[in-house]
Structure formats: C-alpha cells, structure tokens
C-alpha cells in the first residue's frame, strides 16, 4: 500500500511539473511576426538600368522577385523583423522557396514627395519605388 502512495505522489509531482512547463511556454512563446505593413504591399521597380527588367512584389503572404527574362521566384513569408534606424526602417524577411529558407533585408524610407522608397541593405545606392498601380 505504501508503494501505491509513493507512485501517486510521484504522478502528482510529475503532472504539476508538466503543467508549469506548459504554462511557461504558453505565456512566453510568441508566433513569428508575419504581418506585412501596408506600406510595403505592392510592386516595386527601379530606374537603374542594371535592374530594368526586375521587380519586387510583396503581398500579405508572399514575396516575389522577377529576375529577368520572365523568371519569377516566389516565397512564402515565414517571419518579418523590423528595426528602426533613424527615419528609416530595416525590414528583414525570412521566406521559403520550395523548401529552402531565404532572407532578404531592405530599408523602407518614409514618403518622399513621390512616396516611400526601398533600398536593399546590400545595394543602398539603388532606389526602388512602388508602382502607383499596385
């Protein structure tokens, strides 16, 4: 009979520990941010001749790159990180293309007279503007 009491106490202690772990996870875990700001949604182009046949398109669930000659690469957005950098904001998108994780970072600079612009973190001299029809 003493053995059953020990097993019962052990079961209660184990159950309590599991319950605490579940509560901690529920209150501390946050799903990844996938909310695409409205300011980014649309089709982006540049006047830079090197990228004349390229576009960047962002919608609430995916990001697409037209890379010339009609080639399009589309990925599902998995996570977005946002870091304020003075007047501009650095966005880092983690996205999945056919099972491969990809990352792209760019700055969104607030509305100039003709609207906001994007500058890729690794190509800050090239300015991308949103197509007014998108």
C-alpha positions in Angstrom: 0.0 0.0 0.0 2.9 2.4 0.7 4.2 1.8 -2.8 0.9 3.0 -4.3 1.0 6.2 -2.2 4.6 6.9 -3.5 3.5 6.3 -7.1 0.5 8.5 -6.6 2.7 11.4 -5.2 5.2 10.9 -7.9 2.4 11.1 -10.5 1.1 14.3 -9.0 4.5 15.9 -8.9 5.2 15.0 -12.5 1.8 16.3 -13.5 2.4 19.6 -11.7 5.8 20.0 -13.4 4.4 19.4 -16.8 1.6 21.9 -16.1 4.1 24.5 -15.1 6.2 23.9 -18.2 3.0 24.2 -20.4 2.0 27.4 -18.7 5.5 28.9 -19.1 5.5 28.1 -22.8 2.0 29.5 -23.3 2.9 32.8 -21.7 6.4 33.3 -23.2 6.2 31.8 -26.7 5.1 34.2 -29.5 4.4 33.1 -33.0 6.7 34.7 -35.6 5.6 38.1 -36.9 4.2 37.7 -40.5 2.3 40.9 -40.6 3.3 42.8 -43.7 2.9 46.5 -43.3 0.6 48.1 -45.9 3.4 50.5 -46.9 5.3 47.5 -48.3 2.5 45.8 -50.2 2.7 46.3 -53.9 5.1 46.0 -56.9 8.4 47.8 -56.6 10.7 48.9 -59.5 13.9 50.8 -60.0 15.1 53.2 -62.8 18.6 51.7 -62.5 19.3 50.3 -66.0 21.0 47.2 -64.4 17.7 46.1 -63.0 15.3 47.4 -65.6 13.7 44.0 -66.2 13.4 43.2 -62.5 10.7 43.8 -59.9 10.0 43.0 -56.3 6.4 42.2 -55.4 5.2 42.0 -51.8 1.7 40.8 -50.7 0.4 39.8 -47.3 1.7 36.2 -47.6 4.5 36.1 -50.1 7.4 37.9 -51.7 8.3 37.6 -55.4 11.3 38.6 -57.4 11.2 38.9 -61.1 14.8 38.3 -62.1 14.7 39.0 -65.8 13.6 37.1 -69.0 10.3 36.4 -67.2 11.8 34.3 -64.4 9.9 34.7 -61.1 10.9 33.4 -57.7 8.1 33.4 -55.1 8.5 32.6 -51.5 6.1 32.2 -48.6 6.8 34.7 -45.8 7.7 33.0 -42.6 8.9 35.8 -40.4 9.5 39.6 -40.6 11.8 41.5 -38.3 11.6 45.3 -38.1 14.4 47.6 -36.7 14.0 51.4 -36.6 17.1 53.1 -38.0 16.6 56.8 -37.6 13.9 58.0 -40.1 14.0 54.7 -42.0 13.1 51.1 -41.0 15.2 48.0 -41.7 12.9 45.0 -42.6 14.3 41.5 -42.8 12.0 38.9 -44.4 12.6 35.2 -43.9 10.8 33.3 -46.6 10.6 29.8 -48.0 11.0 28.9 -51.7 10.4 25.3 -52.5 11.6 24.2 -49.0 14.7 26.4 -49.0 14.9 29.2 -46.4 15.9 32.6 -47.8 16.5 36.0 -46.2 16.3 39.5 -47.7 16.8 42.8 -45.9 15.9 46.3 -47.1 15.3 49.7 -45.7 12.0 51.5 -46.1 12.5 55.2 -46.2 9.4 57.2 -45.4 7.4 59.2 -48.0 9.4 61.5 -50.2 7.5 63.8 -52.4 6.7 60.9 -54.7 6.2 58.3 -51.9 8.3 55.9 -49.9 11.4 54.1 -51.3 13.1 50.8 -50.7 16.9 50.3 -50.6 18.2 46.8 -50.3 20.7 46.5 -47.4 23.4 45.2 -49.7 22.7 47.7 -52.5 21.8 51.0 -50.9 22.6 53.2 -53.9 19.8 51.6 -55.9 16.4 53.1 -55.2 13.2 51.1 -55.6 9.8 52.9 -55.8 6.3 51.4 -55.6 4.3 51.1 -58.8 1.4 53.5 -58.3 -1.0 51.0 -59.9 -0.2 48.3 -57.3 
